[in-house]
């Protein structure tokens, strides 16, 4: 829980005081991925049956993540750090689901499906952005804004 709170505070302060950097964006993305990975390990160790009953959803997200990561390394030679609005909403949903999973006696199944949907949309948007953006970019608002300013990136 502390990781989610400090991540939100850190991002807000960095934008508020204009101390954003490519390195900071990279570290933020790595921190986000490690936090979610730790949550998944916790899910696996505390309630494996819950995830096994929804294994197809877990596999879809894992495949989307691997495709996104592979395309990013192929094109940019590094992870993406887009930090889109959809990614931020998905991250809040992930945090809510993981926290509810550990603090409630029964997992909130509807929240799992909401989190799955938002995370899948985020990964799909990032895959599309990799195809659309010819050069590496950080802190992209989202596909809509990139397409709106497409001439800027050409």
C-alpha positions in Angstrom: 0.0 0.0 0.0 2.8 2.3 0.9 4.3 1.9 -2.6 1.0 3.0 -4.3 0.8 6.1 -2.0 4.4 7.2 -2.5 4.2 6.6 -6.3 1.1 8.9 -6.5 2.8 11.6 -4.3 6.1 11.4 -6.2 4.4 11.8 -9.6 2.3 14.7 -8.4 5.2 16.5 -6.9 7.4 15.9 -9.9 4.8 17.5 -12.2 3.9 20.2 -9.8 7.5 21.5 -9.4 8.5 20.7 -13.0 11.3 18.2 -12.0 10.4 15.5 -14.5 13.1 13.7 -16.5 13.5 10.7 -18.8 15.4 8.9 -16.0 12.6 9.6 -13.5 10.0 8.4 -16.0 12.0 5.2 -16.4 12.4 4.7 -12.7 8.7 5.3 -12.2 7.8 2.7 -14.8 10.1 0.1 -13.3 8.7 0.9 -9.8 5.2 0.5 -11.1 6.0 -2.9 -12.7 7.7 -4.1 -9.6 4.8 -3.1 -7.4 2.3 -4.9 -9.6 4.7 -8.0 -9.8 4.9 -8.0 -6.0 1.0 -7.8 -5.8 0.7 -10.7 -8.2 3.2 -12.8 -6.2 1.1 -12.0 -3.1 -2.1 -13.1 -4.9 -0.4 -16.3 -6.0 0.7 -17.1 -2.5 -2.5 -16.1 -0.7 -5.3 -17.2 -3.1 -4.0 -19.2 -6.1 -7.4 -20.6 -6.7 -8.9 -17.1 -7.4 -6.4 -16.6 -10.2 -6.6 -20.1 -11.5 -10.3 -19.8 -11.9 -9.6 -16.7 -14.1 -6.4 -18.0 -15.8 -7.5 -17.0 -19.3 -7.7 -13.3 -18.2 -4.3 -13.6 -16.6 -2.8 -15.1 -19.7 -4.3 -12.4 -21.9 -2.7 -9.7 -19.8 0.6 -11.5 -19.7 0.6 -11.9 -23.4 -0.3 -8.2 -24.0 2.4 -7.1 -21.7 5.0 -9.3 -23.4 3.9 -8.1 -26.8 4.1 -4.5 -25.7 7.5 -5.0 -24.0 8.9 -6.9 -27.0 7.7 -4.3 -29.5 9.2 -1.5 -27.4 12.6 -3.2 -27.2 12.5 -4.0 -30.9 11.7 -0.4 -31.9 13.1 1.8 -29.1 15.7 -0.6 -27.5 14.0 0.1 -24.1 10.8 -0.1 -22.2 8.1 2.5 -22.9 7.4 5.2 -20.4 4.3 6.7 -22.0 2.4 7.2 -18.7 -0.9 7.8 -20.6 -4.1 8.7 -18.9 -5.4 5.2 -19.5 -2.3 3.8 -17.8 -2.9 6.1 -14.8 -6.6 5.0 -14.5 -5.5 1.3 -14.9 -2.9 1.8 -12.2 -5.5 3.2 -9.8 -7.7 0.3 -10.5 -4.9 -2.2 -10.0 -4.0 -0.6 -6.7 -7.7 -0.7 -5.6 -8.0 -4.4 -6.6 -4.8 -5.5 -5.0 -5.5 -3.6 -1.8 -9.1 -4.9 -1.6 -7.8 -8.4 -2.3 -5.6 -8.3 0.8 -7.8 -6.3 3.1 -11.2 -8.0 2.4 -12.1 -11.6 3.3 -13.3 -12.3 -0.2 -11.9 -10.9 -3.5 -14.1 -8.3 -5.2 -14.8 -10.1 -8.4 -16.3 -7.1 -10.3 -13.2 -5.0 -9.4 -11.0 -7.8 -10.9 -12.9 -7.5 -14.2 -12.8 -3.7 -14.2 -9.0 -3.9 -13.5 -8.6 -6.5 -16.3 -10.4 -4.3 -18.8 -8.6 -1.1 -18.0 -5.2 -2.9 -17.9 -5.9 -4.5 -21.3 -7.0 -1.2 -22.8 -3.8 0.4 -21.5 -1.6 -2.3 -23.0 -3.4 -2.2 -26.3 -3.1 1.6 -26.4 0.6 1.4 -25.7 1.1 -1.2 -28.5 -0.7 1.1 -30.9 1.5 4.0 -29.7 4.6 2.0 -30.4 3.5 1.7 -34.0 2.4 5.4 -34.3 5.4 7.1 -32.6 8.4 6.9 -34.8 10.8 8.0 -32.0 10.9 7.2 -28.3 8.8 9.6 -26.2 7.9 9.8 -22.5 4.9 11.1 -20.7 2.6 10.9 -23.7 -1.0 11.7 -22.7 -2.5 9.1 -24.9 -3.3 8.0 -28.5 -5.9 10.7 -29.0 -3.3 13.5 -28.3 -0.6 11.8 -30.4 -2.9 11.5 -33.4 -4.1 15.1 -32.9 -0.5 16.2 -33.0 0.7 13.7 -35.5 2.5 16.3 -37.6 4.6 17.2 -34.5 6.1 13.7 -34.5 6.9 13.5 -38.2 
